[in-house]
Structure formats: structure tokens, C-alpha cells
Amino acid sequence: MDFSALISSRVGIDARQVAATVALLNDKATIPFIARYRKEKTGSLDEVQIGAIADEYHRLLELDDRKQTILDTIEGQGKMTPELRRRIEASWDATELEDIYLPYKPHRKTRADVAREQGLEPLAKILWKQEAARPDELAKHFVSRGKNVADTNAALQGARDIIAEWISQDEPARAAMRREFGYSAVITTKVVKEKADTPEAQNYKDYFAINEPLRRISSHRLLAIRRAESEGYIRVDISPDKEKALDKLARRFLHANNDVAYQVEQAMEDSYKRLLKPAIETEFAASSKEKADAEAIRVFATNLRQLLLESPLGQKRVLALDPGFRTGCKVVVLSAQGDLLHHTVVFLNTVQATKTLQELLHIYKVQAIAIGNGTAGREAEQMVRHAIESIGEKPQVFVVSESGASVYSASKLAREEFPNEDVTVRGAVSIGRRLMDPLAELVKIDPKSIGVGQYQHDVNQTRLGESLQQTVESVVNHVGVDVNTASKHLLTYISGLGPVVAQNIVDYRAEHGAFPNRKALLKVPKMGAKTFEQAAGFLRVTDSDMPLDNSAVHPERYRLVEQMACDLHCTVQDLMRDAELRKRIDLDKYVSEEVGLPTLTDIMHELEKPSRDPRTQMEEFRFDESVHTIDDLQVGMVLPGIVTNISNFGAFVDLGVHKDGLIHISEMASRRITDPNEVVRLHQHIRVRVIAIDHTRGRIQLSLKQV
């Protein structure tokens, strides 16, 4: 089925662009490939837009499957009508579809089902008409001890149960309740008294008595509330204005003012309390949680992208320390290629530690030092700086985030890389390599373990995993990788490859040596024409005799570039070296059905700066030497810090005191901002002012705008 028009209306993208994108996705093209190399077909849609189309397309496919299940179920019940089939087939709204299906949906026996078995549905239909009569007179004809209807009250109760179910299954009524929930629903919390005074509960003290409009509550507050609820510290209720809700139901279902209508009114109130309200509350609890999840996942993905694009030091000889008090600091020395050359242990503030570090720096001609920022990180930094004081040419010193290093050190991948080393050595290697190339190292770690998200264990894990996976793929392909040095794990994320072909590339490289050019990749097992098409543009061959192999120009456009060079009577190398030659190229001359100005413009950018790394340069950083613990802080201090995490309510900053401080969004700028990313980025070096310290809760409040 063609969903182009429907997707177009939902994502706000032209239907023709949607159709072209869906066709490419169905042809197994990846999002990075489509965004980079198929701009003419999609109208230059970016990865976010293509991702939105892909998500909506997959949702509609799932909904189509659900519709078929519903049709088959109702057909099997023998209750299908032409009108019902038409409504189901025409509906592409999941909520509407489930409302249509509700009367036919298999369910456990309800009170209404029992009443029907007791023969009370005719009484319910009589009451439903609300014509003047005495309800007990109507009900006495349905009293039957054989059917367990003992008296008129039991008969009326059963009839009301049936009416209550009718009301709850009425589509307009459910729609009206949803509108009321959407407009006036309030989320209310109450603390569980037995747990209120426990130490663990104090983490959720701010959420003990919440009373806020659901539509206005922030995503992070909602996720915190749901976590507190799941851990049993609070109870949560979502309710609209009850009187308004009942009034809307009354206008629809009450048509008279007599004793029979009163029976319907009782059934209506029961339906709201017992059936409608709980059902719609569950819907809104789920939908609000889904929205909060989406926002948290978006923030996580944004942070992850920034982290993966963090500045690399590059290929330099590195000494890395994984700090520790009791067991000492694990020290490793890495080659410029990241190979382990040496490892040892030194203990803080000892003469031997200083001597050992100085010897290693001299022997291995170390160019940079990486120090993990965990426990004893500040003390290790002091020790290192003391050790290099007397050295002539001092190596650069960097504080590196340890988040995820322990996860990597215990992983299968780490055991494969260093089968003869223990976890402490592997962890220190990870810290050093993260300094050299954060992207290459971080792709080895589950993104959820990197420490740049909030409430990652509370959100939908499937959607979180998919989003983070897409983010990693996007960044890896954005940067590109050297096919002759990249690890199997890094290659796995390249467009079209996957783990099998990635391993085959590594194996082929080990057996035959470095790839001389991109074309040689076609010799790799399972590297078919389609896989090559998807991957080639993102794989670099630095020493190829074809200079374009070390650029993002796709091999399918090599002939075009060669034609440009031929027309100017020069070589491709000349084009890449000489800006004046490139200025003489008339791009309009090379426009065709397959290649338009967007692709030609990308090619010209690549010719200008082939193999450029989009990441910025690494910078050194030093914490304030007078501050080591939270007790050293004073209100009013202006201190250097590193942004460690960004949420939608602010940014967390490492001041070197083993407790991150928080810059609330209101303290980030003098102007009003809606997103902290407008002001800061992950791992940015900034100066902040301390504006409040809560020693009891270990909280530090910071300001950026007051600096």
C-alpha cells in the first residue's frame, strides 16, 4: 500500500519526497546513505527528516497488520458488516481503531456479561429509552431465582451493569473523555506514609505532594514521579474535573427527568468511575510517559552525538592512568596507534611513583597523559603534574571521563583485544584510547553505560536502543573511517556493513595486507555490489593511488570528477590542490537527471578539504588547585569546570570535587532559553559561579550568567 500521502500529512514533508524516500528504504538503503548520496531523489532531506519518514512508515505497517488481525477476529465472530469493514479499513488512527474494535475484542467475563447470561439485556434496553415508568415494575418481570436474579434490585443492578458497558464502549463518549483529560487532567501524587521517613525516600521528597496539570508537567519531572511510583514511595492519580466529565456524559446519555433516567444516570456514573476513567487514565498515563520518554531519549541522543564528536587528540604516544587509592593507579603506555606497550601500578604520593612516571615518559617519548576522572582522579592529576615539573618538554595533561570504561574492561570485546590482561589494564587502555579517538573507543561501549543520559533505565528500552544505535551510525558515517586501521566494532556501524562484513574486512586485511584502494573492497567475502554502494563513500583509503578514495566522494561519481579535470586539462590531484582551478568549474554544465547541484556542491566541498575531520581540536584543562572536595567550596567562587551532562532543565558540571554541580536553565543566560544546548555543549570547558551549596544532600548550584 502507498502511504506517501498519509505520511506526508503527518510529518509535513512533500508526498513526492516521502515516496522517493520510502522506495529507497525498501531497497535497503540506509539513512546515512540516503541523506548523503541520494539528495536529488529526496529533495535534500536530512537524516532527521528521513528518520521521521522511516518511523512513520514502520508505524503504519504495524497498524496495517493490526487492522488485519481485527478484521480476521470480527470475521471469525460472524459479526462483520460492510459498514464496519469500511470503517476499519478507512481508519489509520490507532486509538480510533481500538475504539471501533472494543465491543468485539475478546475479554475476560465482565459484570455486563454475567447480566446478559441472566437475561437482563432486554431490561437494559427498556431502561435505556428512559420512558416514564417505575423501574421496579419493569424489573419484577426479570426476577428469576433460577438465573440468580433474586429481586428487583438485583435485576436493576444487572441492567445498569450492561448500560455502563454500553456507555464505556461508546466511541463519541470515549472521545469526549479524552478531550476532557487532554484539557483538564491533573496529575496528583501522595506519599506512601510507611516509607515517607526512610532515607531512600528522601531522593523523591520533591514529588511527595504534586498537583499539576498533566499537559504542563515537564518530561524529567514526570519520569522522576514514575520512578518514585515504581519504587513504591508515592501513589499517582491522573484525573480531569469530575463534574465537567460527568456533565459531558449526561448531555449525551440522559434524555429525561424521571426514575428510569435516574437508573441510566447511576449506570453512567458507575461507567465513568469503574470503566471509562480508569481506561482513559491508563491511556493518558501511557501517552504522557511516551512523550516524556521521547524527550528523554532525544536529550540522550543529543548528548551522545556531542560526546561521539568530541575532539580527538589524534595519533600520539599516550600514558594513561586509571586512578585508585587502595590498589594504586594502573598505568599504561600506548603507541600512537593505540597498541599497549607497557603497564604497571604506582601508588599516590610516593617517591617511587614520581620516579616511575618520569622513566616511562622518557623511555616511551610520551606526548600526552590521560587521567581518569573517577575516584582519586584529582590526586592522580596532582601527582602527574608534580612528576613533570622537572621535565623539559612537558607532555600535555588531560582529564578524561571514565564513564563506561569499566563496562568495556569486563566485556567480551575487551577480552578478545587483551586476553592476557586483567580488567584494570583494559580500563586504563580504554581511558588512553578515549583521549586519542573518542569515537573509535566509545563505539565499543553500550551507549546506555556512557553516562550522558537521565532516566535511561526508566524509558522504553527498545526505543532508546534504536535511537542510540541510529545516533552512533549517524556519527560514524558523518566522520568516516580509515578502512585500513578501523576496528571491527567501528566498521560495524558503517552504512550497509553490519558485523559479518565488518569481520570479513578485518580478516581480509589481516591476510592480504592493507587495502590499496576502495575497489579492492569488492574482493571481501559478502561485499556485494549493493553493500559496496552503501558503504564505500564512508570508508577512507589514505594511501590510495586514487586521491578520491580518501574523501567522501562516492566511487559512483569518480568519472564525473575525472571529467571535470579533463575539461580543465588537469588531473584530479590538481583539482584538489588548486583552488583557482576549482573556481573555473561551471557546476551547471555537469547537472544531469542523476546528479544535481546538491551532489555537485558536496563534491566541490570534498575537493576543497578531502579527508577533513569534522571534529574540533582537543584542548587542555585544569581544575582549580585550591578546590578538592565540596567542603572547599564557598558561595561566590568562580571556578573552571567541564560540562559532563546536559538535560532539558540544565547542565551538570564537574568542578573536581567528586560531585557534579548543576547550572539550572534559568542560570545559563541573561536571555530566556528553552534548550541548554543553546548555551553549552558536552565536555565544554567553562567558568561558573557557585551560588548555593547543600552539604546534606550533596548538591551544588551553579550559575553561568553571573560569571
GIDA-V284591 format. One record per helix or strand of 3 or more residues. SS is the DSSP state (H for helix, E for strand). FROM is the first residue (numbers start at 1). TO is the last residue. If there is no record, write none. Layout:
# GIDA-V284591
ss->SS from->FROM to->TO
ss->SS from->FROM to->TO
This chain:
# GIDA-V284591
ss->H from->4 to->11
ss->H from->15 to->26
ss->H from->31 to->37
ss->H from->39 to->42
ss->H from->47 to->77
ss->H from->82 to->90
ss->H from->94 to->104
ss->H from->111 to->117
ss->H from->121 to->129
ss->H from->135 to->142
ss->H from->145 to->147
ss->H from->152 to->168
ss->H from->171 to->184
ss->E from->186 to->191
ss->H from->193 to->195
ss->H from->199 to->207
ss->E from->211 to->213
ss->H from->214 to->216
ss->H from->219 to->230
ss->E from->234 to->239
ss->H from->242 to->253
ss->H from->259 to->308
ss->E from->318 to->322
ss->E from->329 to->334
ss->E from->340 to->346
ss->H from->351 to->363
ss->E from->368 to->372
ss->H from->377 to->387
ss->E from->396 to->400
ss->H from->405 to->409
ss->H from->412 to->417
ss->H from->423 to->436
ss->H from->438 to->442
ss->H from->447 to->449
ss->H from->461 to->479
ss->H from->488 to->492
ss->H from->498 to->512
ss->H from->518 to->523
ss->H from->529 to->538
ss->H from->547 to->550
ss->H from->555 to->567
ss->H from->572 to->577
ss->H from->579 to->583
ss->H from->587 to->590
ss->H from->597 to->608
ss->H from->630 to->632
ss->E from->638 to->647
ss->E from->650 to->654
ss->E from->661 to->664
ss->H from->665 to->667
ss->H from->676 to->678
ss->E from->685 to->694
ss->E from->699 to->703
